[in-house]
């Protein structure tokens, strides 16, 4: 079953019914502005928002991105009959507040549903092509269900879950120590520890641009000469990049960002082709939306060593559909997909073997 076979009627009807209602955006995080710019206003998918609210922090401004800021108690007092709420931040944090704040009679959607709907409408043929590139029925089922869940607003789906991302699973069992594992982002080192447990002879070149976490990793693995920690960003070329460490969330949402972003600092970006010496047996990428860039910087390494690839797909919708085509065009890989969380919107990994 292809993406073009999906029934999108419920979202088409909902979008039509939004006209004339008060559209409230719940969550004033970093994704608010881009969502409004892409999807709200005259001639766009959704109407201009009535207001923005945030229940997790005090917003001092009277307006954000040209939209009035509503006190959260005011939103709670609005009528469910003429109000629509779209969650524009978080995964599960705001959903957990729906019952506590008695919002359960409101029509509440997540921004990702509209992002997925719009992307499919504009790119349906190429999305179907990506589905057909996958080598086995289970991969196609997981891949399609993943997008279905976005469209339906299902943020929890234990039926997708499989254990052990990257290695120690049904696709990559034991790490190949004839070459090294190139892994980014290394974060707190949990997957490096898993790699050592999987094969103590493995060599790991780990990338973590966060100064806090890279320092932690250097100290943690200081006594293991097989582990090398690089305080750099994997990229398509050697360049300096603006990077937000996302210190407020312990780096969970650290990412390359636009030039001059207030929370950013300059970090060195490097290409795998330029900075890794010796044979590479596996490349694993969880780099918060920079996966395409990192792959472009590894073209020569991939052609030379044909390493197994494990690439996170879930950071952007474009990644989900572009990365399979990008890898398919590089070399003769067989592509598979597995999902490694009961949360349905994260930890989807493309495997190329």
Secondary structure, DSSP 8 states (H G I E B T S, - for coil): --GGGS--HHHHHHHHHHTTSEEEEE--STTHHHHHHHHBSTTSSB---SEEE-SSS----SEETTEEB--HHHHHTS-TTSEEEEE-S-SSTTTTHHHHTT-TTSEEEEHHHHHHHHHHHHHHHHHHHHHHHBSSHHHHHHHHHHHHHHHHT--B-GGGB-S-SSSSSSSS-S--TTSEEEEE--TTSHHHHHHHHH-TT-EEEEE---HHHHHHHHHHTTT-TTEEEE-SEE-SSSEEEEEE--GGGTTTT-EE--TT-TT-EEEEEE-HHHH--S-EEEEEE--TT-HHHHHHTTHHHHHHH--EEEEE-TT-HHHHHHHHHHHHHHSS--EEEEE--SBTTS-EEEEE-
